[in-house]
Amino acid sequence: MNNHLRTLRAEHGWSQQDLAERLDVSRQSVNAIETGRYDPSLPLAFKIAELFGCAIEDIFVSPSRG
Amino acid sequence: MLCSSSAARRYQRRVIILAVVYTALLFSAVYLLNRHLVTGVVAYIVGILPALPVVGFFGAIGMYLTEERDEYLRMLLVRQSLVATGLAMTGATLWGFLEGFDLLPHLVGYAWPILWFGGLGLGACVNHVLERNPA
């Protein structure tokens, strides 16, 4: 799934490891989500959205909308 | 395994312990049974003892899957296990038919768990290829 996670992370000046620690996941997970190779579960998507103070749809692009 | 989460470290520790126990029990069983030092029910017990750590390996994988909090790492191991299962079941099916038609010799049943563990290696390769970052 396309997403704006990398951009948001960069705006906060966080490395993948920084974000991984804040989300309590591995750096590999952050990398896989950022590159669209892995779609997070709904609880993890909420956690990401809450961390950045956004709605889920502000970060993740609906597959039906490209 | 995939990465050094605390669950992965516990898994690795369990696997090392099981491997040591397996080696000790296997050598003991071979020694006792080849020399007919045990018979009857005791022989059955001694014969099955080396199998238990192997069963433990499956248990260790199951425990890792329940303990790992990182869903992406869990997904990787599930995929790895599916590849291993597909390989082992395919191997068992093909060999079984060919053996049934007397085209291949009899193969002991514990060959299939061994192939399954080999399949985990193949699954790791599949993960490596699929999870490579796009250039």
N, CA and C atoms of all chains as a GROMACS GRO file, in nm:
protein
  603
    1MET      N    1   0.085  -0.119   0.000
    1MET     CA    2   0.000   0.000   0.000
    1MET      C    3   0.089   0.125   0.000
    2ASN      N    4   0.058   0.217  -0.092
    2ASN     CA    5   0.136   0.342  -0.094
    2ASN      C    6   0.108   0.423   0.033
    3ASN      N    7   0.208   0.494   0.079
    3ASN     CA    8   0.187   0.572   0.202
    3ASN      C    9   0.287   0.687   0.208
    4HIS      N   10   0.263   0.775   0.304
    4HIS     CA   11   0.348   0.894   0.320
    4HIS      C   12   0.436   0.882   0.444
    5LEU      N   13   0.460   0.760   0.485
    5LEU     CA   14   0.531   0.739   0.612
    5LEU      C   15   0.674   0.794   0.607
    6ARG      N   16   0.741   0.770   0.495
    6ARG     CA   17   0.880   0.815   0.485
    6ARG      C   18   0.888   0.969   0.496
    7THR      N   19   0.794   1.034   0.427
    7THR     CA   20   0.792   1.181   0.431
    7THR      C   21   0.764   1.231   0.572
    8LEU      N   22   0.665   1.172   0.638
    8LEU     CA   23   0.631   1.213   0.774
    8LEU      C   24   0.749   1.191   0.869
    9ARG      N   25   0.813   1.077   0.851
    9ARG     CA   26   0.928   1.045   0.937
    9ARG      C   27   1.040   1.148   0.915
   10ALA      N   28   1.063   1.181   0.787
   10ALA     CA   29   1.168   1.278   0.755
   10ALA      C   30   1.136   1.415   0.815
   11GLU      N   31   1.008   1.451   0.811
   11GLU     CA   32   0.966   1.580   0.867
   11GLU      C   33   0.996   1.590   1.017
   12HIS      N   34   0.988   1.475   1.081
   12HIS     CA   35   1.016   1.472   1.225
   12HIS      C   36   1.166   1.450   1.255
   13GLY      N   37   1.243   1.429   1.150
   13GLY     CA   38   1.387   1.408   1.168
   13GLY      C   39   1.420   1.276   1.235
   14TRP      N   40   1.336   1.176   1.213
   14TRP     CA   41   1.358   1.047   1.276
   14TRP      C   42   1.420   0.948   1.177
   15SER      N   43   1.506   0.866   1.226
   15SER     CA   44   1.556   0.755   1.145
   15SER      C   45   1.452   0.643   1.150
   16GLN      N   46   1.471   0.542   1.066
   16GLN     CA   47   1.379   0.426   1.072
   16GLN      C   48   1.386   0.362   1.210
   17GLN      N   49   1.506   0.357   1.266
   17GLN     CA   50   1.522   0.297   1.399
   17GLN      C   51   1.448   0.378   1.505
   18ASP      N   52   1.455   0.512   1.493
   18ASP     CA   53   1.383   0.598   1.588
   18ASP      C   54   1.233   0.569   1.583
   19LEU      N   55   1.181   0.563   1.461
   19LEU     CA   56   1.037   0.538   1.445
   19LEU      C   57   1.001   0.398   1.496
   20ALA      N   58   1.087   0.301   1.465
   20ALA     CA   59   1.062   0.163   1.510
   20ALA      C   60   1.053   0.158   1.662
   21GLU      N   61   1.142   0.229   1.730
   21GLU     CA   62   1.141   0.228   1.877
   21GLU      C   63   1.014   0.293   1.931
   22ARG      N   64   0.971   0.400   1.864
   22ARG     CA   65   0.848   0.467   1.909
   22ARG      C   66   0.724   0.381   1.886
   23LEU      N   67   0.730   0.296   1.785
   23LEU     CA   68   0.615   0.209   1.754
   23LEU      C   69   0.627   0.072   1.820
   24ASP      N   70   0.742   0.046   1.881
   24ASP     CA   71   0.770  -0.085   1.942
   24ASP      C   72   0.765  -0.197   1.839
   25VAL      N   73   0.826  -0.171   1.724
   25VAL     CA   74   0.840  -0.273   1.619
   25VAL      C   75   0.986  -0.274   1.574
   26SER      N   76   1.020  -0.365   1.483
   26SER     CA   77   1.158  -0.372   1.434
   26SER      C   78   1.180  -0.268   1.325
   27ARG      N   79   1.307  -0.233   1.302
   27ARG     CA   80   1.339  -0.141   1.193
   27ARG      C   81   1.298  -0.201   1.059
   28GLN      N   82   1.311  -0.334   1.049
   28GLN     CA   83   1.269  -0.401   0.925
   28GLN      C   84   1.121  -0.378   0.895
   29SER      N   85   1.041  -0.374   1.002
   29SER     CA   86   0.897  -0.351   0.984
   29SER      C   87   0.872  -0.213   0.926
   30VAL      N   88   0.940  -0.114   0.984
   30VAL     CA   89   0.924   0.024   0.935
   30VAL      C   90   0.964   0.031   0.789
   31ASN      N   91   1.077  -0.031   0.757
   31ASN     CA   92   1.125  -0.030   0.619
   31ASN      C   93   1.025  -0.097   0.525
   32ALA      N   94   0.970  -0.210   0.568
   32ALA     CA   95   0.876  -0.283   0.483
   32ALA      C   96   0.748  -0.204   0.462
   33ILE      N   97   0.704  -0.134   0.566
   33ILE     CA   98   0.581  -0.054   0.553
   33ILE      C   99   0.608   0.067   0.463
   34GLU      N  100   0.719   0.134   0.487
   34GLU     CA  101   0.752   0.253   0.407
   34GLU      C  102   0.760   0.223   0.258
   35THR      N  103   0.818   0.107   0.227
   35THR     CA  104   0.838   0.073   0.085
   35THR      C  105   0.716   0.002   0.026
   36GLY      N  106   0.611  -0.011   0.105
   36GLY     CA  107   0.487  -0.070   0.054
   36GLY      C  108   0.490  -0.220   0.039
   37ARG      N  109   0.593  -0.284   0.098
   37ARG     CA  110   0.600  -0.430   0.087
   37ARG      C  111   0.514  -0.498   0.191
   38TYR      N  112   0.476  -0.425   0.294
   38TYR     CA  113   0.395  -0.484   0.400
   38TYR      C  114   0.288  -0.384   0.443
   39ASP      N  115   0.164  -0.432   0.446
   39ASP     CA  116   0.054  -0.348   0.494
   39ASP      C  117   0.033  -0.376   0.642
   40PRO      N  118   0.041  -0.274   0.726
   40PRO     CA  119   0.027  -0.298   0.870
   40PRO      C  120  -0.115  -0.336   0.906
   41SER      N  121  -0.127  -0.404   1.019
   41SER     CA  122  -0.260  -0.436   1.072
   41SER      C  123  -0.329  -0.306   1.111
   42LEU      N  124  -0.459  -0.312   1.132
   42LEU     CA  125  -0.533  -0.192   1.171
   42LEU      C  126  -0.482  -0.134   1.304
   43PRO      N  127  -0.457  -0.218   1.408
   43PRO     CA  128  -0.402  -0.161   1.531
   43PRO      C  129  -0.269  -0.088   1.510
   44LEU      N  130  -0.181  -0.145   1.427
   44LEU     CA  131  -0.052  -0.079   1.404
   44LEU      C  132  -0.072   0.048   1.321
   45ALA      N  133  -0.165   0.043   1.225
   45ALA     CA  134  -0.193   0.163   1.145
   45ALA      C  135  -0.245   0.275   1.235
   46PHE      N  136  -0.330   0.242   1.332
   46PHE     CA  137  -0.380   0.342   1.427
   46PHE      C  138  -0.266   0.398   1.511
   47LYS      N  139  -0.177   0.307   1.552
   47LYS     CA  140  -0.063   0.349   1.635
   47LYS      C  141   0.024   0.450   1.558
   48ILE      N  142   0.047   0.419   1.430
   48ILE     CA  143   0.128   0.508   1.346
   48ILE      C  144   0.057   0.643   1.332
   49ALA      N  145  -0.074   0.636   1.304
   49ALA     CA  146  -0.150   0.760   1.285
   49ALA      C  147  -0.150   0.844   1.412
   50GLU      N  148  -0.168   0.779   1.526
   50GLU     CA  149  -0.172   0.853   1.653
   50GLU      C  150  -0.036   0.914   1.685
   51LEU      N  151   0.071   0.843   1.648
   51LEU     CA  152   0.206   0.896   1.673
   51LEU      C  153   0.228   1.026   1.598
   52PHE      N  154   0.178   1.030   1.474
   52PHE     CA  155   0.198   1.151   1.392
   52PHE      C  156   0.082   1.249   1.406
   53GLY      N  157  -0.017   1.214   1.485
   53GLY     CA  158  -0.132   1.304   1.504
   53GLY      C  159  -0.214   1.322   1.379
   54CYS      N  160  -0.223   1.215   1.299
   54CYS     CA  161  -0.300   1.222   1.174
   54CYS      C  162  -0.408   1.114   1.175
   55ALA      N  163  -0.493   1.121   1.074
   55ALA     CA  164  -0.586   1.011   1.050
   55ALA      C  165  -0.515   0.905   0.965
   56ILE      N  166  -0.562   0.783   0.972
   56ILE     CA  167  -0.497   0.675   0.896
   56ILE      C  168  -0.492   0.709   0.747
   57GLU      N  169  -0.604   0.763   0.697
   57GLU     CA  170  -0.608   0.791   0.553
   57GLU      C  171  -0.519   0.909   0.512
   58ASP      N  172  -0.469   0.985   0.610
   58ASP     CA  173  -0.371   1.090   0.578
   58ASP      C  174  -0.232   1.031   0.554
   59ILE      N  175  -0.212   0.909   0.602
   59ILE     CA  176  -0.080   0.844   0.588
   59ILE      C  177  -0.083   0.737   0.480
   60PHE      N  178  -0.188   0.655   0.483
   60PHE     CA  179  -0.196   0.543   0.389
   60PHE      C  180  -0.296   0.576   0.277
   61VAL      N  181  -0.252   0.548   0.155
   61VAL     CA  182  -0.335   0.577   0.038
   61VAL      C  183  -0.424   0.458   0.010
   62SER      N  184  -0.552   0.482   0.002
   62SER     CA  185  -0.646   0.374  -0.027
   62SER      C  186  -0.611   0.308  -0.159
   63PRO      N  187  -0.601   0.175  -0.163
   63PRO     CA  188  -0.567   0.107  -0.289
   63PRO      C  189  -0.666   0.140  -0.400
   64SER      N  190  -0.792   0.163  -0.364
   64SER     CA  191  -0.892   0.192  -0.466
   64SER      C  192  -0.875   0.332  -0.523
   65ARG      N  193  -0.796   0.417  -0.454
   65ARG     CA  194  -0.773   0.552  -0.504
   65ARG      C  195  -0.632   0.568  -0.560
   66GLY      N  196  -0.562   0.455  -0.571
   66GLY     CA  197  -0.428   0.457  -0.632
   66GLY      C  198  -0.324   0.507  -0.538
   67MET      N  199   1.749  -1.686   1.286
   67MET     CA  200   1.617  -1.634   1.261
   67MET      C  201   1.630  -1.492   1.212
   68LEU      N  202   1.520  -1.428   1.204
   68LEU     CA  203   1.507  -1.309   1.126
   68LEU      C  204   1.577  -1.187   1.184
   69CYS      N  205   1.560  -1.164   1.311
   69CYS     CA  206   1.609  -1.041   1.369
   69CYS      C  207   1.615  -1.061   1.518
   70SER      N  208   1.685  -0.976   1.586
   70SER     CA  209   1.712  -1.005   1.727
   70SER      C  210   1.610  -0.939   1.819
   71SER      N  211   1.482  -0.968   1.802
   71SER     CA  212   1.384  -0.926   1.900
   71SER      C  213   1.402  -1.015   2.022
   72SER      N  214   1.342  -0.976   2.135
   72SER     CA  215   1.359  -1.058   2.255
   72SER      C  216   1.297  -1.196   2.234
   73ALA      N  217   1.185  -1.203   2.161
   73ALA     CA  218   1.123  -1.333   2.132
   73ALA      C  219   1.216  -1.418   2.046
   74ALA      N  220   1.284  -1.356   1.950
   74ALA     CA  221   1.376  -1.430   1.863
   74ALA      C  222   1.494  -1.482   1.943
   75ARG      N  223   1.540  -1.402   2.038
   75ARG     CA  224   1.652  -1.447   2.121
   75ARG      C  225   1.611  -1.565   2.208
   76ARG      N  226   1.488  -1.561   2.261
   76ARG     CA  227   1.439  -1.676   2.340
   76ARG      C  228   1.427  -1.800   2.251
   77TYR      N  229   1.378  -1.779   2.129
   77TYR     CA  230   1.366  -1.889   2.034
   77TYR      C  231   1.503  -1.952   2.006
   78GLN      N  232   1.602  -1.866   1.982
   78GLN     CA  233   1.737  -1.917   1.952
   78GLN      C  234   1.792  -1.995   2.070
   79ARG      N  235   1.768  -1.945   2.191
   79ARG     CA  236   1.817  -2.014   2.310
   79ARG      C  237   1.751  -2.151   2.322
   80ARG      N  238   1.620  -2.156   2.298
   80ARG     CA  239   1.549  -2.284   2.306
   80ARG      C  240   1.601  -2.383   2.201
   81VAL      N  241   1.625  -2.333   2.081
   81VAL     CA  242   1.672  -2.422   1.973
   81VAL      C  243   1.809  -2.479   2.007
   82ILE      N  244   1.896  -2.396   2.062
   82ILE     CA  245   2.030  -2.443   2.100
   82ILE      C  246   2.020  -2.552   2.207
   83ILE      N  247   1.937  -2.527   2.307
   83ILE     CA  248   1.919  -2.626   2.414
   83ILE      C  249   1.863  -2.756   2.356
   84LEU      N  250   1.762  -2.743   2.271
   84LEU     CA  251   1.701  -2.863   2.211
   84LEU      C  252   1.803  -2.939   2.126
   85ALA      N  253   1.888  -2.866   2.054
   85ALA     CA  254   1.988  -2.931   1.970
   85ALA      C  255   2.087  -3.011   2.054
   86VAL      N  256   2.126  -2.953   2.168
   86VAL     CA  257   2.219  -3.022   2.258
   86VAL      C  258   2.153  -3.147   2.315
   87VAL      N  259   2.027  -3.133   2.360
   87VAL     CA  260   1.954  -3.246   2.418
   87VAL      C  261   1.934  -3.354   2.311
   88TYR      N  262   1.899  -3.311   2.189
   88TYR     CA  263   1.879  -3.405   2.079
   88TYR      C  264   2.005  -3.487   2.053
   89THR      N  265   2.118  -3.419   2.045
   89THR     CA  266   2.245  -3.487   2.017
   89THR      C  267   2.276  -3.590   2.126
   90ALA      N  268   2.259  -3.548   2.251
   90ALA     CA  269   2.288  -3.638   2.363
   90ALA      C  270   2.196  -3.760   2.361
   91LEU      N  271   2.067  -3.736   2.339
   91LEU     CA  272   1.971  -3.847   2.338
   91LEU      C  273   1.991  -3.938   2.218
   92LEU      N  274   2.024  -3.881   2.103
   92LEU     CA  275   2.043  -3.963   1.984
   92LEU      C  276   2.163  -4.056   2.001
   93PHE      N  277   2.275  -4.000   2.046
   93PHE     CA  278   2.393  -4.084   2.065
   93PHE      C  279   2.368  -4.192   2.170
   94SER      N  280   2.297  -4.156   2.276
   94SER     CA  281   2.266  -4.253   2.381
   94SER      C  282   2.177  -4.364   2.327
   95ALA      N  283   2.075  -4.325   2.250
   95ALA     CA  284   1.981  -4.425   2.197
   95ALA      C  285   2.051  -4.518   2.098
   96VAL      N  286   2.133  -4.462   2.012
   96VAL     CA  287   2.206  -4.544   1.915
   96VAL      C  288   2.296  -4.643   1.989
   97TYR      N  289   2.366  -4.592   2.089
   97TYR     CA  290   2.458  -4.679   2.166
   97TYR      C  291   2.381  -4.792   2.233
   98LEU      N  292   2.272  -4.758   2.301
   98LEU     CA  293   2.198  -4.859   2.379
   98LEU      C  294   2.126  -4.958   2.288
   99LEU      N  295   2.065  -4.908   2.182
   99LEU     CA  296   1.982  -4.996   2.098
   99LEU      C  297   2.067  -5.082   2.003
  100ASN      N  298   2.176  -5.026   1.951
  100ASN     CA  299   2.261  -5.105   1.862
  100ASN      C  300   2.327  -5.222   1.933
  101ARG      N  301   2.352  -5.201   2.063
  101ARG     CA  302   2.415  -5.309   2.142
  101ARG      C  303   2.312  -5.394   2.216
  102HIS      N  304   2.186  -5.369   2.189
  102HIS     CA  305   2.076  -5.443   2.254
  102HIS      C  306   2.089  -5.442   2.406
  103LEU      N  307   2.127  -5.325   2.458
  103LEU     CA  308   2.141  -5.312   2.603
  103LEU      C  309   2.007  -5.288   2.671
  104VAL      N  310   1.908  -5.252   2.593
  104VAL     CA  311   1.773  -5.234   2.648
  104VAL      C  312   1.675  -5.311   2.559
  105THR      N  313   1.570  -5.360   2.620
  105THR     CA  314   1.470  -5.437   2.544
  105THR      C  315   1.330  -5.400   2.595
  106GLY      N  316   1.231  -5.450   2.522
  106GLY     CA  317   1.092  -5.433   2.564
  106GLY      C  318   1.049  -5.287   2.569
  107VAL      N  319   0.971  -5.256   2.671
  107VAL     CA  320   0.915  -5.120   2.683
  107VAL      C  321   1.026  -5.016   2.694
  108VAL      N  322   1.132  -5.051   2.766
  108VAL     CA  323   1.243  -4.955   2.783
  108VAL      C  324   1.305  -4.921   2.648
  109ALA      N  325   1.314  -5.020   2.560
  109ALA     CA  326   1.370  -4.995   2.426
  109ALA      C  327   1.283  -4.895   2.349
  110TYR      N  328   1.151  -4.910   2.364
  110TYR     CA  329   1.061  -4.815   2.298
  110TYR      C  330   1.080  -4.674   2.354
  111ILE      N  331   1.094  -4.667   2.485
  111ILE     CA  332   1.112  -4.535   2.548
  111ILE      C  333   1.244  -4.472   2.503
  112VAL      N  334   1.350  -4.553   2.506
  112VAL     CA  335   1.481  -4.502   2.462
  112VAL      C  336   1.476  -4.462   2.314
  113GLY      N  337   1.403  -4.541   2.235
  113GLY     CA  338   1.395  -4.514   2.091
  113GLY      C  339   1.320  -4.385   2.059
  114ILE      N  340   1.226  -4.352   2.146
  114ILE     CA  341   1.145  -4.232   2.116
  114ILE      C  342   1.205  -4.106   2.175
  115LEU      N  343   1.296  -4.123   2.270
  115LEU     CA  344   1.352  -4.004   2.337
  115LEU      C  345   1.416  -3.903   2.241
  116PRO      N  346   1.497  -3.948   2.139
  116PRO     CA  347   1.557  -3.848   2.050
  116PRO      C  348   1.452  -3.775   1.965
  117ALA      N  349   1.334  -3.836   1.951
  117ALA     CA  350   1.231  -3.770   1.870
  117ALA      C  351   1.170  -3.651   1.944
  118LEU      N  352   1.173  -3.656   2.076
  118LEU     CA  353   1.104  -3.551   2.153
  118LEU      C  354   1.165  -3.412   2.133
  119PRO      N  355   1.299  -3.398   2.133
  119PRO     CA  356   1.353  -3.263   2.105
  119PRO      C  357   1.316  -3.214   1.965
  120VAL      N  358   1.303  -3.308   1.870
  120VAL     CA  359   1.262  -3.267   1.735
  120VAL      C  360   1.121  -3.210   1.741
  121VAL      N  361   1.033  -3.279   1.814
  121VAL     CA  362   0.898  -3.225   1.835
  121VAL      C  363   0.909  -3.089   1.904
  122GLY      N  364   1.004  -3.080   1.995
  122GLY     CA  365   1.027  -2.954   2.065
  122GLY      C  366   1.063  -2.840   1.971
  123PHE      N  367   1.133  -2.871   1.861
  123PHE     CA  368   1.166  -2.766   1.763
  123PHE      C  369   1.037  -2.705   1.707
  124PHE      N  370   0.940  -2.792   1.678
  124PHE     CA  371   0.812  -2.740   1.627
  124PHE      C  372   0.744  -2.654   1.734
  125GLY      N  373   0.752  -2.704   1.858
  125GLY     CA  374   0.694  -2.627   1.969
  125GLY      C  375   0.763  -2.491   1.983
  126ALA      N  376   0.896  -2.490   1.966
  126ALA     CA  377   0.971  -2.365   1.979
  126ALA      C  378   0.927  -2.264   1.873
  127ILE      N  379   0.902  -2.315   1.752
  127ILE     CA  380   0.856  -2.225   1.645
  127ILE      C  381   0.718  -2.170   1.680
  128GLY      N  382   0.632  -2.259   1.732
  128GLY     CA  383   0.498  -2.215   1.773
  128GLY      C  384   0.505  -2.111   1.884
  129MET      N  385   0.594  -2.133   1.980
  129MET     CA  386   0.608  -2.038   2.090
  129MET      C  387   0.659  -1.904   2.039
  130TYR      N  388   0.754  -1.911   1.944
  130TYR     CA  389   0.805  -1.785   1.888
  130TYR      C  390   0.692  -1.707   1.820
  131LEU      N  391   0.608  -1.781   1.745
  131LEU     CA  392   0.499  -1.712   1.675
  131LEU      C  393   0.401  -1.648   1.772
  132THR      N  394   0.383  -1.709   1.889
  132THR     CA  395   0.290  -1.650   1.986
  132THR      C  396   0.357  -1.538   2.068
  133GLU      N  397   0.489  -1.545   2.082
  133GLU     CA  398   0.559  -1.447   2.166
  133GLU      C  399   0.605  -1.323   2.088
  134GLU      N  400   0.628  -1.340   1.957
  134GLU     CA  401   0.680  -1.229   1.878
  134GLU      C  402   0.573  -1.120   1.866
  135ARG      N  403   0.605  -1.000   1.913
  135ARG     CA  404   0.508  -0.891   1.911
  135ARG      C  405   0.511  -0.815   1.779
  136ASP      N  406   0.616  -0.834   1.702
  136ASP     CA  407   0.629  -0.763   1.575
  136ASP      C  408   0.558  -0.841   1.465
  137GLU      N  409   0.448  -0.784   1.415
  137GLU     CA  410   0.364  -0.858   1.321
  137GLU      C  411   0.435  -0.886   1.187
  138TYR      N  412   0.524  -0.798   1.147
  138TYR     CA  413   0.596  -0.819   1.022
  138TYR      C  414   0.691  -0.938   1.035
  139LEU      N  415   0.761  -0.946   1.147
  139LEU     CA  416   0.852  -1.060   1.170
  139LEU      C  417   0.773  -1.190   1.179
  140ARG      N  418   0.655  -1.183   1.241
  140ARG     CA  419   0.569  -1.302   1.247
  140ARG      C  420   0.530  -1.346   1.107
  141MET      N  421   0.493  -1.249   1.024
  141MET     CA  422   0.452  -1.281   0.887
  141MET      C  423   0.566  -1.350   0.812
  142LEU      N  424   0.690  -1.302   0.834
  142LEU     CA  425   0.804  -1.363   0.765
  142LEU      C  426   0.820  -1.509   0.806
  143LEU      N  427   0.805  -1.538   0.935
  143LEU     CA  428   0.821  -1.678   0.980
  143LEU      C  429   0.706  -1.764   0.932
  144VAL      N  430   0.586  -1.707   0.927
  144VAL     CA  431   0.471  -1.784   0.875
  144VAL      C  432   0.497  -1.820   0.729
  145ARG      N  433   0.545  -1.724   0.652
  145ARG     CA  434   0.575  -1.753   0.510
  145ARG      C  435   0.684  -1.860   0.499
  146GLN      N  436   0.786  -1.844   0.582
  146GLN     CA  437   0.898  -1.940   0.583
  146GLN      C  438   0.845  -2.080   0.615
  147SER      N  439   0.757  -2.090   0.713
  147SER     CA  440   0.701  -2.220   0.753
  147SER      C  441   0.612  -2.278   0.643
  148LEU      N  442   0.539  -2.191   0.573
  148LEU     CA  443   0.455  -2.240   0.464
  148LEU      C  444   0.539  -2.298   0.352
  149VAL      N  445   0.650  -2.232   0.321
  149VAL     CA  446   0.742  -2.285   0.218
  149VAL      C  447   0.794  -2.421   0.263
  150ALA      N  448   0.834  -2.429   0.390
  150ALA     CA  449   0.888  -2.556   0.444
  150ALA      C  450   0.782  -2.665   0.438
  151THR      N  451   0.659  -2.631   0.477
  151THR     CA  452   0.551  -2.730   0.476
  151THR      C  453   0.521  -2.775   0.334
  152GLY      N  454   0.517  -2.681   0.242
  152GLY     CA  455   0.492  -2.716   0.102
  152GLY      C  456   0.598  -2.809   0.048
  153LEU      N  457   0.725  -2.778   0.080
  153LEU     CA  458   0.835  -2.861   0.032
  153LEU      C  459   0.826  -3.002   0.091
  154ALA      N  460   0.807  -3.010   0.223
  154ALA     CA  461   0.805  -3.141   0.289
  154ALA      C  462   0.686  -3.226   0.245
  155MET      N  463   0.570  -3.164   0.236
  155MET     CA  464   0.451  -3.240   0.197
  155MET      C  465   0.460  -3.283   0.051
  156THR      N  466   0.514  -3.197  -0.033
  156THR     CA  467   0.532  -3.234  -0.174
  156THR      C  468   0.632  -3.350  -0.185
  157GLY      N  469   0.741  -3.338  -0.112
  157GLY     CA  470   0.841  -3.445  -0.113
  157GLY      C  471   0.782  -3.576  -0.065
  158ALA      N  472   0.707  -3.571   0.045
  158ALA     CA  473   0.648  -3.693   0.101
  158ALA      C  474   0.548  -3.755   0.004
  159THR      N  475   0.469  -3.670  -0.061
  159THR     CA  476   0.368  -3.720  -0.155
  159THR      C  477   0.433  -3.787  -0.276
  160LEU      N  478   0.532  -3.716  -0.335
  160LEU     CA  479   0.597  -3.770  -0.455
  160LEU      C  480   0.670  -3.900  -0.422
  161TRP      N  481   0.747  -3.896  -0.311
  161TRP     CA  482   0.823  -4.016  -0.273
  161TRP      C  483   0.727  -4.130  -0.240
  162GLY      N  484   0.620  -4.098  -0.169
  162GLY     CA  485   0.525  -4.200  -0.128
  162GLY      C  486   0.464  -4.274  -0.246
  163PHE      N  487   0.426  -4.199  -0.348
  163PHE     CA  488   0.369  -4.264  -0.466
  163PHE      C  489   0.473  -4.350  -0.537
  164LEU      N  490   0.592  -4.294  -0.555
  164LEU     CA  491   0.696  -4.370  -0.625
  164LEU      C  492   0.738  -4.492  -0.545
  165GLU      N  493   0.742  -4.479  -0.412
  165GLU     CA  494   0.774  -4.594  -0.328
  165GLU      C  495   0.663  -4.698  -0.336
  166GLY      N  496   0.538  -4.651  -0.341
  166GLY     CA  497   0.423  -4.741  -0.352
  166GLY      C  498   0.426  -4.824  -0.479
  167PHE      N  499   0.480  -4.765  -0.584
  167PHE     CA  500   0.492  -4.837  -0.710
  167PHE      C  501   0.627  -4.910  -0.722
  168ASP      N  502   0.696  -4.924  -0.611
  168ASP     CA  503   0.825  -4.994  -0.605
  168ASP      C  504   0.931  -4.932  -0.697
  169LEU      N  505   0.919  -4.802  -0.717
  169LEU     CA  506   1.018  -4.734  -0.802
  169LEU      C  507   1.126  -4.665  -0.719
  170LEU      N  508   1.101  -4.652  -0.590
  170LEU     CA  509   1.200  -4.594  -0.500
  170LEU      C  510   1.206  -4.680  -0.374
  171PRO      N  511   1.321  -4.683  -0.308
  171PRO     CA  512   1.330  -4.762  -0.183
  171PRO      C  513   1.250  -4.695  -0.071
  172HIS      N  514   1.230  -4.772   0.037
  172HIS     CA  515   1.159  -4.717   0.152
  172HIS      C  516   1.242  -4.609   0.218
  173LEU      N  517   1.176  -4.503   0.255
  173LEU     CA  518   1.244  -4.393   0.324
  173LEU      C  519   1.183  -4.378   0.462
  174VAL      N  520   1.268  -4.369   0.563
  174VAL     CA  521   1.216  -4.358   0.701
  174VAL      C  522   1.137  -4.228   0.717
  175GLY      N  523   1.035  -4.235   0.801
  175GLY     CA  524   0.943  -4.122   0.816
  175GLY      C  525   1.010  -3.995   0.865
  176TYR      N  526   1.115  -4.009   0.948
  176TYR     CA  527   1.175  -3.886   1.001
  176TYR      C  528   1.254  -3.808   0.897
  177ALA      N  529   1.259  -3.863   0.774
  177ALA     CA  530   1.323  -3.785   0.667
  177ALA      C  531   1.242  -3.658   0.638
  178TRP      N  532   1.109  -3.666   0.660
  178TRP     CA  533   1.025  -3.552   0.620
  178TRP      C  534   1.038  -3.433   0.713
  179PRO      N  535   1.045  -3.454   0.846
  179PRO     CA  536   1.077  -3.338   0.930
  179PRO      C  537   1.213  -3.277   0.897
  180ILE      N  538   1.310  -3.364   0.861
  180ILE     CA  539   1.442  -3.311   0.824
  180ILE      C  540   1.429  -3.222   0.700
  181LEU      N  541   1.349  -3.273   0.603
  181LEU     CA  542   1.327  -3.192   0.482
  181LEU      C  543   1.254  -3.062   0.518
  182TRP      N  544   1.162  -3.072   0.616
  182TRP     CA  545   1.088  -2.952   0.658
  182TRP      C  546   1.185  -2.848   0.713
  183PHE      N  547   1.279  -2.893   0.795
  183PHE     CA  548   1.377  -2.797   0.849
  183PHE      C  549   1.463  -2.738   0.737
  184GLY      N  550   1.494  -2.822   0.638
  184GLY     CA  551   1.565  -2.770   0.521
  184GLY      C  552   1.479  -2.668   0.449
  185GLY      N  553   1.348  -2.695   0.447
  185GLY     CA  554   1.254  -2.602   0.384
  185GLY      C  555   1.251  -2.466   0.451
  186LEU      N  556   1.280  -2.464   0.581
  186LEU     CA  557   1.288  -2.334   0.650
  186LEU      C  558   1.400  -2.250   0.589
  187GLY      N  559   1.509  -2.319   0.552
  187GLY     CA  560   1.619  -2.248   0.486
  187GLY      C  561   1.576  -2.194   0.351
  188LEU      N  562   1.501  -2.278   0.276
  188LEU     CA  563   1.450  -2.232   0.147
  188LEU      C  564   1.354  -2.114   0.168
  189GLY      N  565   1.271  -2.126   0.273
  189GLY     CA  566   1.177  -2.018   0.304
  189GLY      C  567   1.249  -1.888   0.336
  190ALA      N  568   1.363  -1.900   0.405
  190ALA     CA  569   1.442  -1.780   0.437
  190ALA      C  570   1.492  -1.715   0.308
  191CYS      N  571   1.531  -1.802   0.211
  191CYS     CA  572   1.577  -1.748   0.081
  191CYS      C  573   1.461  -1.678   0.009
  192VAL      N  574   1.343  -1.739   0.015
  192VAL     CA  575   1.225  -1.679  -0.048
  192VAL      C  576   1.197  -1.542   0.016
  193ASN      N  577   1.203  -1.538   0.150
  193ASN     CA  578   1.184  -1.410   0.219
  193ASN      C  579   1.287  -1.307   0.174
  194HIS      N  580   1.410  -1.353   0.162
  194HIS     CA  581   1.518  -1.261   0.124
  194HIS      C  582   1.490  -1.201  -0.014
  195VAL      N  583   1.446  -1.285  -0.106
  195VAL     CA  584   1.420  -1.237  -0.243
  195VAL      C  585   1.298  -1.145  -0.244
  196LEU      N  586   1.190  -1.187  -0.177
  196LEU     CA  587   1.068  -1.108  -0.181
  196LEU      C  588   1.077  -0.978  -0.104
  197GLU      N  589   1.161  -0.977  -0.001
  197GLU     CA  590   1.167  -0.859   0.086
  197GLU      C  591   1.283  -0.766   0.051
  198ARG      N  592   1.349  -0.794  -0.061
  198ARG     CA  593   1.455  -0.701  -0.101
  198ARG      C  594   1.394  -0.565  -0.132
  199ASN      N  595   1.464  -0.461  -0.094
  199ASN     CA  596   1.415  -0.327  -0.128
  199ASN      C  597   1.422  -0.306  -0.278
  200PRO      N  598   1.319  -0.244  -0.336
  200PRO     CA  599   1.330  -0.213  -0.478
  200PRO      C  600   1.445  -0.117  -0.502
  201ALA      N  601   1.515  -0.137  -0.613
  201ALA     CA  602   1.632  -0.053  -0.641
  201ALA      C  603   1.591   0.092  -0.663
   0.00000   0.00000   0.00000
